[in-house]
Amino acid sequence: MIISSSITVGQITFVLRVAVQILSYVGAAIIGVLILGTAPRVASIATHDTLNRIVGAASATKSTVKWLFNRVRRNHTDPTPPTDLILILFLSLSYTIFVSLSDIGFLGFYACDVPGPNSAALPASINSTSNADALVRLNMVNGTDLSKVKAYHCDSSSYVHFVDQVFEYNCTSWHNGTYADQQLFSGINSTDSETLMPRQLAHYSYDHEAVFDLNTFAVGPTTKRVVQPIVERGLAIQPHATGVRMVVGVPELQPNTRVDLSKAMAVEVDVGCMSLGVIAAQEVGAFDSSDFFRTNGSWRTYAGPDYLQSVLSKTVDDTRAYLQPYFDPLSIDDRGQLKSINGSNQVLYGAANVGGHRLPRASFDSSPDQYLLGNCTEALQKQLGIRTGGKDAGTMCSFLGIGGTRSLQGVILHGFERMVCASATQVNLVAATVQADASLNVTVNVTHLPSDLTYTIADYWDPQDVGNDTTKFNQFVPYERYTLNDNPNSPTTHYIRHSNLGISDDHRGQGTAGNAISAVGDVIVIPLDLPRYAGLTMLDEGFDYVNITPDILVKWVGQVGGSYWLGSVAYNGWAALHSAPIRVVSTGGRLGACYKPYYALGFVPLVFSATVIMCWAFLLLFKGGIFGSRTVKNAYAGVGPYNGAVCPGAEPNQTLLAWESSPQPRLQLISKGYPLASGANDTALQYLKSPPSYP
């Protein structure tokens, strides 16, 4: 139970202990007044003696306990049972005990993290027009004039006959403007890919821009893998053990905060990899390398979602069947491995790395890679209900592997384990929870919602007269848009067709986030052969031993996928500015005080008795039973009440009492002229310890 988020346990303990002490002293004082207020007029000498001791604070506890015990046993000579006095004396005895018991209540306090105040934020934490403008410019090539970069929105398109046997998609409803026009992006929410924009966007200047005013943009990863979930530029990016997930429309999170998105677009890429049972190896210092074909053992290992396994297993079998003739059947060793006839075509490195591999070709014009991977892609498309074919279709399968240094029977080798990988991309409507802990470690949890997915595509082509009554049609990158709408009767997952857009920082077209969404599944499983991506291919193990298993490769592909999202898309600042606020919930992180409620039982007796005392005091105050209690106090003070009995008519200040030791220690009334024995100047203690001896 949280007590406070602004003061510490020590401060709370100090305040409560002061309160307990105040209750202790005030309660004791009120009890004293109540005792005097309830003293009977007529009582035995035992009753008066008990009251005398209480007022004088001499042996009060022992005398009070004895007095209460006698009253409970009805062993007394009081003419009227003093019930009220019995109750208040019982409270007097127990109150000190209750004060001590209250220390138990303090054991329940402990320091804890407590939530701070909740807040509201827009996607990417945009909070002003200037912030929105800055985010849009951050996604552009540096120095780009926003008013020259065209922005087009296509709401619908149709499939029309273009020329001869060519059919193209033609947009039937356009909204045109530039990236300087913020109103063009209003009314779009995070279930629409148009809330995103490409990275490295710029105006495309060419000789036909009067006809087609288009842009250039980038598609591809950055130079670093994303190894942990992050929130950046309005996107929650989550690489995981079997792929990568990207959720649209997330504010920047501070430590110990959480956002709950009721509806958002999530692009999810699943990846699976299976070992081929074929390795390339080269002894360190040697010039030649060879491939080895495993014929037994547990070489067929798989990592990834279950639905990709059967297609990959078939592809592995077909690939091995194609490769086996390239190995010498007589070269089988004691481990059941065949050696390649013509050596290996794989480039090997000592550092742990991920790379692609190609199949040997029977002839110059043969393409076994395209054939086998094409069959794999088509099988997955049919299994998942994705449209097949088309010149722009991207791959869903690829040849990848892991290389590095290892020792085998005392020999140091550079090796490479060949594998087959597959990917599948979904665009889904989700309810998402994105949370950051105290160290800004991000977790993303999603629940798929039933929805309809609308895919809008519009082609761009530039007809140019090249002479001889011939027209050349230059095809640009098409416009692509994904839109989700909730529908309780629709499926919760939507697999999409991969495009073969490929990696480039100079794609030419209108430029939409839909282009990057369509290409992600293709790009992240193809080999990264470009020099600028060399850092992506190197694994963290470096020259140390790397566990060459498919799960390592699948994880790597997911991390490259996270890098792909950072390098290809970001939230549009104008769309964020016109979005509905999102509630950001604080989950803790501020040092506060908490309490374990069951320890509060230690305070109950003190609070209850203090309440009874206060109520009793107010009742007597109302009846006038407290005023004048000092008179009773003075009457009971010391031996004052007995002065008139032992010395009638004497003034108190003229009465002298002296200790005498015989026959027992007592106070003796001394009158004028009374002879004193020796020791008149001694203290009482000196006199009683060494009394004079009498003959």
C-alpha positions in Angstrom: 0.0 0.0 0.0 1.4 3.4 -1.1 1.4 6.0 1.7 3.1 8.9 0.0 5.2 9.8 -3.1 6.6 13.0 -1.8 8.0 12.3 1.7 10.3 9.6 2.9 9.8 6.8 5.4 12.0 8.6 7.9 9.9 11.7 7.7 6.7 9.8 8.2 8.1 7.8 11.1 9.3 11.0 12.8 5.9 12.7 12.4 4.0 9.6 13.7 6.3 9.2 16.7 5.8 12.9 17.6 2.0 12.2 17.3 2.3 9.1 19.5 4.2 11.1 22.2 1.7 13.9 22.0 -1.1 11.3 22.5 0.9 9.8 25.3 1.4 13.0 27.3 -2.0 14.5 26.5 -3.7 11.3 27.2 -2.0 10.9 30.6 -2.8 14.4 31.5 -6.5 14.0 30.6 -6.5 10.7 32.6 -5.2 12.5 35.6 -8.0 15.1 35.3 -10.5 12.4 34.8 -9.3 10.5 37.9 -9.7 13.7 40.0 -13.0 14.4 38.4 -14.4 11.0 39.3 -13.1 10.7 42.9 -16.0 10.0 45.3 -16.8 12.4 48.1 -17.2 9.6 50.7 -14.8 6.7 50.6 -12.6 4.5 52.7 -9.1 5.5 53.6 -7.8 3.0 51.1 -9.6 4.9 48.3 -8.2 8.2 49.5 -4.7 6.7 49.9 -4.8 5.4 46.3 -5.8 8.8 45.0 -3.1 10.4 47.1 -0.4 8.2 45.7 -1.6 8.8 42.1 -1.5 12.5 42.5 1.9 12.3 44.2 3.2 9.8 41.6 4.4 7.5 44.4 3.8 3.8 44.0 0.8 4.6 41.8 1.0 1.6 39.6 1.3 -1.0 42.4 -1.3 0.7 44.5 -3.7 1.1 41.6 -3.4 -2.5 40.6 -4.1 -3.6 44.1 -7.0 -1.2 44.4 -8.5 -2.5 41.1 -8.0 -6.1 42.2 -9.9 -5.5 45.4 -12.8 -3.7 43.6 -13.1 -6.5 41.1 -13.2 -9.0 44.0 -15.7 -6.7 45.8 -13.3 -6.7 48.8 -13.7 -3.1 49.7 -15.6 -0.8 52.1 -16.6 1.9 49.7 -20.3 2.9 50.4 -20.9 3.3 46.7 -19.0 1.3 44.0 -16.9 3.8 42.1 -17.5 2.4 38.6 -16.3 5.4 36.6 -13.2 5.5 38.7 -12.5 1.8 38.1 -12.8 2.3 34.3 -10.5 5.3 34.2 -7.9 3.8 36.5 -7.9 0.7 34.2 -7.3 3.1 31.2 -4.5 4.8 33.2 -2.7 1.5 33.7 -3.2 0.2 30.1 -2.5 3.5 28.3 1.3 3.2 28.8 1.2 -0.3 27.5 -0.8 0.8 24.4 1.8 3.5 23.8 4.6 0.8 23.8 2.6 -1.5 21.5 2.3 1.3 19.0 5.9 0.7 18.1 4.7 -2.5 16.3 2.8 -0.2 13.9 6.1 1.4 12.8 7.4 -1.9 11.5 5.1 -1.7 8.5 6.8 1.3 6.9 9.3 0.7 4.1 10.8 2.7 1.2 9.4 1.9 -2.3 9.1 3.2 -5.8 5.8 5.0 -6.3 4.1 6.2 -9.5 4.4 9.9 -10.3 1.6 11.9 -11.9 0.1 10.6 -15.2 0.3 12.8 -18.3 -0.9 13.0 -21.9 1.3 13.0 -25.0 1.0 12.8 -28.8 2.8 10.2 -30.9 6.5 10.8 -30.9 5.8 13.2 -28.0 5.1 16.1 -30.4 3.8 19.0 -28.3 4.0 22.0 -30.6 4.0 23.1 -34.2 7.8 23.7 -34.0 8.3 20.1 -32.7 6.2 18.7 -35.5 8.1 20.7 -38.1 11.4 19.6 -36.6 10.4 15.9 -36.8 9.3 16.3 -40.5 12.7 17.9 -41.3 14.6 15.2 -39.4 13.1 12.7 -41.8 14.2 14.7 -44.8 17.6 15.0 -46.4 19.3 17.9 -44.6 18.5 21.3 -46.0 15.4 20.1 -47.9 12.7 22.7 -48.6 9.4 21.2 -47.3 7.3 23.2 -49.7 9.1 21.5 -52.7 8.5 17.9 -51.5 5.2 16.6 -52.8 2.8 14.6 -50.7 0.0 12.6 -52.2 -2.7 10.6 -50.6 -4.6 8.1 -52.6 -7.9 6.9 -51.1 -8.8 4.3 -53.8 -7.4 2.9 -57.1 -8.6 0.7 -59.9 -6.9 -1.9 -62.2 -6.9 -0.5 -65.7 -5.6 -1.4 -69.1 -2.5 0.7 -69.9 -1.1 -0.4 -73.2 -1.0 -3.7 -75.2 -1.0 -6.5 -72.6 0.0 -4.1 -69.8 -2.4 -3.4 -66.9 -1.6 -0.9 -64.2 -3.2 0.5 -61.0 -4.6 3.9 -61.4 -5.6 6.1 -58.4 -9.2 7.3 -58.6 -9.2 9.7 -55.6 -6.2 11.9 -54.9 -5.3 14.5 -52.1 -2.3 16.5 -53.2 0.0 18.9 -51.4 3.4 19.3 -50.0 5.1 18.4 -46.7 4.8 22.1 -45.7 1.0 21.7 -45.5 0.2 20.3 -42.1 -3.5 20.2 -42.8 -3.0 17.6 -45.5 -2.1 15.1 -42.7 -4.9 15.9 -40.3 -7.6 13.3 -39.6 -5.2 10.4 -40.1 -4.7 8.0 -37.1 -2.2 5.3 -36.2 -4.1 2.6 -38.0 -3.1 4.1 -41.4 0.4 3.9 -42.9 0.1 7.5 -44.1 0.8 8.6 -40.5 4.4 7.5 -41.3 6.8 9.0 -43.8 10.0 7.7 -45.6 13.4 8.5 -44.3 15.9 10.6 -46.3 13.0 12.1 -48.3 13.8 14.8 -50.9 12.5 16.4 -54.1 13.5 14.5 -57.3 14.7 17.0 -59.9 14.7 15.7 -63.4 13.7 16.9 -66.9 10.1 15.6 -66.8 9.2 16.9 -63.3 6.6 19.2 -64.9 4.8 16.0 -65.7 5.7 13.9 -62.7 6.8 15.8 -59.6 8.2 13.0 -57.5 10.6 12.4 -54.6 13.6 10.3 -53.7 13.7 8.3 -50.5 15.6 5.6 -48.7 14.7 2.0 -47.9 17.1 -0.1 -45.9 18.7 -0.6 -42.5 21.1 1.7 -40.7 24.6 0.7 -39.9 23.8 -0.9 -36.5 21.5 -3.7 -35.5 18.7 -3.0 -32.9 19.3 -5.6 -30.3 16.7 -4.5 -27.7 13.2 -3.1 -28.0 13.2 0.7 -28.3 10.8 3.6 -28.8 12.0 6.2 -31.4 10.4 8.7 -33.6 6.9 7.5 -32.8 7.6 3.8 -33.4 8.0 1.0 -30.9 10.4 -1.5 -32.4 10.7 -4.9 -30.9 13.3 -7.4 -32.2 12.6 -10.8 -30.7 13.6 -14.5 -30.9 11.6 -15.2 -34.1 11.5 -11.8 -35.9 10.7 -8.2 -35.4 7.6 -6.2 -34.6 6.9 -2.5 -35.2 4.0 -0.6 -33.5 2.9 2.8 -34.9 2.0 5.9 -32.9 3.9 5.6 -29.6 5.1 8.6 -27.5 8.6 8.9 -26.3 8.7 7.1 -22.9 10.5 8.3 -19.8 11.7 5.8 -17.1 8.9 4.0 -15.4 6.1 5.0 -17.7 3.6 3.1 -19.8 1.2 3.7 -22.7 -1.8 1.6 -23.6 -2.9 2.0 -27.2 -6.4 0.8 -27.8 -5.9 0.6 -31.6 -2.7 0.8 -33.6 -1.1 -0.6 -36.6 1.6 -3.3 -36.0 3.8 -4.6 -38.8 5.1 -8.0 -37.7 7.7 -10.1 -39.5 8.2 -13.7 -38.6 11.4 -15.4 -39.5 12.4 -19.1 -39.6 15.7 -20.7 -40.5 16.7 -24.4 -41.0 20.2 -25.9 -41.4 21.1 -27.5 -44.7 23.6 -29.9 -43.2 26.2 -28.4 -45.6 29.3 -26.6 -44.2 32.2 -24.8 -45.9 35.6 -25.2 -44.1 39.1 -24.0 -44.6 42.1 -24.8 -42.4 43.8 -21.6 -41.2 46.8 -20.9 -43.4 45.6 -23.1 -46.2 44.7 -21.8 -49.7 41.8 -24.1 -50.6 38.4 -24.6 -48.9 35.9 -27.4 -49.3 32.2 -28.0 -48.7 31.1 -31.0 -46.5 27.8 -32.7 -46.9 26.4 -34.3 -43.7 24.6 -37.6 -44.3 23.8 -38.5 -40.7 23.4 -37.0 -37.3 21.1 -34.3 -36.0 22.1 -31.6 -38.6 18.5 -30.7 -39.4 17.7 -28.1 -36.8 15.1 -25.4 -37.1 14.3 -22.1 -35.3 11.2 -20.0 -35.9 7.4 -20.1 -35.9 5.8 -23.5 -36.6 4.0 -22.4 -39.7 7.2 -21.8 -41.6 8.8 -25.1 -40.8 7.1 -27.5 -43.3 7.9 -25.3 -46.3 11.5 -24.8 -45.2 11.9 -28.6 -44.6 10.7 -29.2 -48.2 13.1 -26.5 -49.5 16.0 -28.0 -47.6 15.3 -31.5 -49.0 15.1 -30.1 -52.6 18.3 -28.1 -52.1 20.2 -31.1 -50.7 19.0 -33.2 -53.6 20.4 -30.6 -56.0 23.7 -30.3 -54.1 24.5 -34.0 -53.6 25.9 -34.7 -57.1 28.5 -32.0 -56.4 30.0 -34.2 -53.6 32.2 -37.3 -54.0 30.3 -40.3 -52.7 33.6 -42.2 -52.1 34.9 -39.4 -49.8 32.6 -40.2 -46.8 34.5 -40.0 -43.5 33.9 -41.5 -40.1 31.5 -38.7 -39.3 29.3 -39.4 -42.3 30.4 -36.4 -44.3 31.0 -36.2 -48.0 33.6 -33.8 -49.4 32.9 -31.5 -52.4 34.4 -32.4 -55.7 35.5 -29.0 -56.8 36.1 -27.2 -53.5 33.9 -24.4 -52.1 32.7 -21.1 -53.6 32.1 -19.6 -50.1 34.3 -16.7 -48.9 35.3 -17.6 -45.3 36.3 -15.2 -42.5 37.8 -15.7 -39.0 35.3 -13.4 -37.3 31.8 -14.5 -36.5 29.6 -13.3 -39.3 26.3 -13.7 -41.2 26.4 -14.0 -44.9 24.7 -15.4 -48.0 25.7 -18.4 -50.0 25.0 -19.5 -53.6 24.5 -22.9 -55.2 26.9 -24.1 -57.8 25.5 -23.8 -61.3 25.5 -26.6 -63.9 25.7 -24.0 -66.7 26.2 -20.3 -67.2 22.5 -19.6 -67.8 21.2 -21.8 -65.0 19.7 -20.3 -61.9 19.2 -22.9 -59.2 18.9 -20.3 -56.4 16.1 -18.5 -58.1 14.3 -21.7 -58.9 14.5 -23.3 -55.4 13.8 -20.0 -53.5 11.0 -19.1 -55.9 9.3 -22.5 -55.2 9.8 -21.8 -51.5 8.2 -18.3 -51.8 5.3 -19.6 -53.9 4.6 -22.4 -51.5 4.4 -19.9 -48.6 2.2 -17.6 -50.6 -0.2 -20.3 -51.2 -0.1 -21.5 -47.6 -0.8 -18.0 -46.3 -3.3 -17.0 -48.9 -1.1 -14.3 -50.5 -1.4 -13.3 -54.2 1.4 -15.0 -56.2 3.3 -13.8 -59.2 3.9 -10.4 -60.6 7.1 -8.6 -61.8 7.3 -6.7 -58.5 7.0 -9.8 -56.2 9.7 -10.0 -53.6 11.2 -13.2 -52.1 10.1 -14.8 -48.9 13.0 -17.2 -48.8 16.8 -16.8 -48.9 20.1 -18.7 -48.5 21.9 -17.4 -45.4 24.4 -18.8 -43.0 26.8 -18.2 -40.1 30.6 -18.3 -40.3 33.4 -18.1 -37.8 36.5 -19.8 -36.3 36.3 -23.1 -34.6 38.6 -26.0 -33.6 38.0 -29.5 -34.8 40.1 -32.4 -33.6 43.0 -30.0 -32.8 42.8 -28.2 -36.2 41.7 -24.5 -36.3 39.2 -23.9 -39.1 37.4 -21.0 -40.7 33.9 -22.4 -41.3 30.5 -21.4 -42.6 27.2 -23.2 -41.8 24.7 -23.0 -44.7 21.0 -22.5 -43.9 17.7 -21.7 -45.6 15.6 -18.9 -44.1 12.0 -17.7 -44.7 10.1 -14.6 -43.7 6.4 -13.6 -43.6 5.0 -10.1 -43.0 1.7 -9.3 -41.3 0.0 -5.9 -41.0 -2.4 -6.2 -38.1 -4.6 -4.1 -35.9 -3.5 -4.4 -32.3 -4.1 -3.2 -28.8 -0.6 -2.5 -27.5 1.0 -1.9 -24.2 4.5 -0.3 -24.4 6.3 0.1 -21.1 9.8 1.4 -20.0 11.3 0.5 -16.7 13.7 2.5 -14.5 16.6 1.8 -16.9 14.5 2.5 -20.0 14.4 -1.1 -21.0 11.3 -1.3 -23.2 8.7 -4.1 -23.3 6.0 -4.4 -26.0 2.9 -6.6 -25.6 0.2 -6.7 -28.2 -3.3 -8.3 -28.6 -4.5 -8.8 -32.1 -7.9 -7.3 -32.9 -10.2 -8.4 -35.7 -10.0 -6.0 -38.6 -10.2 -5.3 -42.3 -7.0 -4.5 -44.2 -7.2 -2.2 -47.2 -4.3 -2.1 -49.5 -4.1 0.8 -52.0 -1.6 0.9 -54.8 -1.1 3.3 -57.6 1.5 3.0 -60.4 3.7 5.8 -61.7 5.1 5.6 -65.2 6.7 8.2 -67.4 6.1 7.8 -71.2 9.1 9.2 -73.2 9.4 9.3 -77.0 12.7 7.7 -78.0 12.2 8.1 -81.8 11.1 5.7 -84.6 7.6 6.0 -83.4 8.6 4.2 -80.2 7.5 5.2 -76.7 9.5 4.1 -73.6 7.7 3.8 -70.3 9.8 4.4 -67.3 8.3 2.8 -64.2 8.7 4.5 -60.8 8.2 3.1 -57.3 4.4 2.8 -56.9 2.3 4.5 -54.3 1.4 2.0 -51.5 -0.9 2.5 -48.5 -2.2 0.2 -45.8 -5.3 1.0 -43.8 -6.9 -1.0 -41.0 -10.5 -0.8 -39.8 -11.9 -2.8 -36.9 -14.5 -5.4 -37.8 -15.5 -8.0 -35.2 -16.2 -10.5 -38.0 -12.8 -10.2 -39.7 -9.5 -12.1 -39.1 -6.9 -10.9 -36.6 -3.9 -11.4 -38.9 -3.3 -10.2 -42.4 -0.3 -11.5 -44.4 0.9 -9.3 -47.2 2.8 -9.8 -50.4 6.5 -8.9 -50.3 7.8 -6.4 -52.9 11.2 -6.6 -54.5 11.9 -2.9 -53.9 15.3 -3.7 -52.5 17.8 -1.6 -50.6 18.6 1.9 -51.8 18.9 5.5 -50.6 17.8 6.8 -54.0 14.4 5.2 -54.7 12.3 7.4 -57.0 8.6 7.8 -56.7 6.1 9.5 -54.5 7.6 7.8 -51.5 5.3 6.3 -48.8 5.8 4.3 -45.7 3.7 1.6 -47.5 6.7 1.0 -49.8 8.9 0.2 -46.7 6.2 -2.0 -45.2 5.9 -4.1 -48.4 9.7 -4.5 -48.7 10.7 -5.3 -45.2 10.2 -9.1 -45.4 12.3 -9.3 -48.5 15.1 -6.9 -47.5 15.9 -8.4 -44.1 16.5 -11.9 -45.3 18.6 -11.1 -48.4 22.4 -11.1 -48.0 23.8 -7.7 -47.1 26.7 -7.5 -49.5 27.0 -3.7 -49.6 30.2 -2.4 -47.9 28.2 0.2 -45.8 26.4 -2.7 -44.1 29.6 -4.7 -43.2 29.1 -3.8 -39.6 25.6 -5.4 -39.6 27.0 -8.7 -40.7 29.5 -9.1 -37.9 28.3 -10.9 -34.8 29.1 -9.8 -31.3 31.3 -12.8 -30.6 34.0 -11.5 -32.9 36.9 -13.9 -33.1 35.6 -15.9 -30.2 33.6 -19.1 -30.6 30.1 -18.7 -31.9 27.4 -21.2 -31.4 26.3 -21.8 -35.0 22.6 -22.6 -34.7 19.5 -21.4 -36.6 18.2 -19.6 -33.5 21.2 -17.3 -33.6 20.5 -16.5 -37.3 16.8 -15.9 -36.7 17.6 -13.5 -33.9 20.1 -11.7 -36.1 17.5 -11.2 -38.8 15.1 -9.7 -36.3 17.8 -7.3 -35.1 18.4 -6.2 -38.7 14.7 -5.8 -39.1 14.7 -3.3 -36.2 17.5 -1.4 -37.9 15.5 -1.5 -41.1 12.6 0.4 -39.5 14.9 3.0 -38.1 16.5 3.6 -41.5 13.3 3.5 -43.6 10.3 5.1 -41.8 9.4 7.5 -39.0 6.3 9.1 -37.7 5.1 12.2 -39.6 5.3 15.2 -37.3 2.2 16.8 -38.8 0.1 13.7 -38.4 1.3 13.5 -34.8 0.3 17.1 -34.1 -3.3 16.4 -35.2 -3.6 13.1 -33.4 -5.6 12.5 -30.2 -3.6 12.6 -27.0 -2.4 9.4 -25.5 -2.4 8.8 -21.7 1.0 8.1 -20.4 0.8 6.2 -17.1 3.5 6.5 -14.5 4.5 3.1 -13.1 6.9 4.2 -10.3 10.4 5.3 -10.0 10.0 8.1 -7.4 11.2 7.2 -3.9 8.3 7.1 -1.6 6.9 5.5 1.5 4.8 2.4 1.6 3.1 0.5 4.3 2.1 -3.1 5.1 -1.4 -2.7 6.4 -1.5 -5.6 8.9 1.1 -3.8 11.0 -1.5 -1.1 11.6 -3.0 -3.3 14.3 -0.3 -2.1 16.6 -1.9 1.4 16.5 -5.4 0.2 17.2 -5.3 -0.1 21.0 -3.7 3.4 21.4 -6.1 5.0 19.0 -9.1 3.3 20.5 -8.2 4.2 24.1 -7.2 7.8 23.1 -10.6 8.1 21.4 -12.4 6.9 24.5 -10.5 9.3 26.7 -11.2 12.2 24.4 -14.9 11.4 24.3 -15.1 10.9 28.0 -13.4 14.3 28.6 -15.8 16.0 26.3 -18.7 14.4 28.0 -17.5 15.5 31.5 -16.7 18.9 30.0 -20.3 19.2 28.8 -21.6 18.2 32.2 -19.2 20.5 34.0 -17.6 17.6 35.8 -14.0 18.7 35.0 -14.0 22.4 36.1 -12.7 22.7 39.7 -10.7 19.5 39.6 -7.7 21.4 41.0 -9.6 21.7 44.3 -9.6 18.0 44.6 -6.0 17.8 43.5 -4.9 20.2 46.2 -7.0 18.3 48.7 -5.2 15.1 47.9 -1.8 16.6 47.6 0.7 14.9 49.9 -0.4 14.9 53.6 -2.1 18.2 53.3 -5.6 16.8 54.0 -4.5 15.3 57.3 -3.1 18.6 58.7 -6.3 19.6 60.3 -6.8 16.2 61.9 -3.4 16.0 63.6 -3.0 19.6 64.6 -6.4 21.3 64.9 -6.4 25.0 64.2 -2.7 25.1 63.1 -1.6 26.9 60.0 0.0 24.6 57.4 3.1 26.8 57.2 3.6 26.6 60.9 3.3 22.8 61.1 6.6 20.9 61.5 7.0 17.2 60.9 10.1 15.2 61.9 11.1 11.7 61.1 11.4 9.4 64.2 12.8 5.9 64.1 11.2 4.4 67.2 9.3 2.2 67.4 9.2 2.4 63.5 10.0 5.1 61.0 7.2 7.7 61.1 6.5 11.4 60.8 6.0 13.1 64.2 4.2 16.3 64.6 6.6 18.8 66.2 5.3 21.7 68.3 7.1 24.6 69.7 9.4 23.8 72.6 9.5 20.1 71.7 13.0 18.8 72.6 14.9 17.2 69.6 17.2 14.4 69.9 20.7 14.4 68.3 20.9 14.5 64.5 18.6 17.5 64.1 20.7 18.7 61.1 21.0 15.3 59.4 19.0 14.3 56.3 16.2 11.8 56.6 18.3 9.2 54.9 21.2 9.7 57.3 19.0 9.6 60.3 17.0 6.5 59.3 20.1 4.6 58.2 21.9 5.3 61.5 19.3 6.1 64.1 20.5 7.0 67.7 20.5 4.2 70.3 18.5 4.7 73.4 19.3 3.1 76.8 
